[in-house]
Amino acid sequence: MNHGPDDILLEVRDLHTSFKTDEGLILAVAGVDFVMRHGETLGLVGESGSGKTVAALSIMRLIPEPPGRIFKGRILFEGRDLLRLSEREMRKVRGNRISMIFQEPMTCLNPVVRVGDQIGEAVRLHQGLSATEARSVAVQMLRKVGIPDPDRRAKEFPHQLSGGMRQRVMIGMALACHPRLIIADEPTTALDVTIQAQILELMNDLKEDFQTAVLLITHDLGVIAETAQWVAVMYAGRIVEYADVKTLFSVPSHPYTIGLLESMPSLDGEIPEDRTLRTIPGMVPSLLDLKAGCTFQDRCPTAFDRCRQEEPPLFQTHHGCLSRCWLHGR
């Protein structure tokens, strides 16, 4: 997608991640490819179960083995293949060069450790600061993410903070070591709409301040429209469309992306008078029992014979995006 080699921060190539279950083998990520440049935001979007979070955890090498296994592909970060690093080398990358913000902070923050100490722990581990220096950095980060009275809040426990404040703590913790990449997994889903907008604005501001790239995982296309420069749409473990954000919203090329856009109100929350709000029929197929051909065939209004026989590759469309659809390969 026209990325210069000097710009590339992260390059994911042909990534495959599977899980053994009692029912059989699930291929949760099946040949995923994408590229990220320094300082940009890539939105990874799709329904629940599409493989977005598994792809992110694969990048962080946090797939539990067993039952999971990354069995094929390359994850090149700053020129190094993360899949070839030892666990000790990978620990130096996590939280330092790559950080992750999770959907629900209460499951990630330690309930019996003060929030300032939790932020300071990462700084002490990766940057070798003293306890006093780490505490000072923690207070600075709490101030940076807009938490009032940061000296006092740093001494509090997670349960003493609101949901929005806990998410700000997570963002402060993720940014404390000035990482080159932040993976944000549904960072606003558990928050009310007003707080969501504040958190997204904060992430955008901090991204500019720290020149950090963001891999934003969400099912909310409205969030993507406001924050991302590039979008990768996932379905059943595969990327089915990859485009710059303007192209994706103006001329979507994959039937699944078109269905997603038609099923959402306009960005101001209103349904335009000239169209009906539609739904995508059916459900995401079980990854245990995928049919031959395109994974979207049973829900696609334009499916034809070839769609039921062969899985399509990613085709370059005349708008310059990539689409996994035989309509573009005729």
Summary of the structure (lengths in Angstrom):
residues: 330
radius of gyration: 20.6
end to end distance: 21.3
largest distance: 67.0
contacts: 1045
relative contact order: 0.14
helix: 35%
strand: 24%
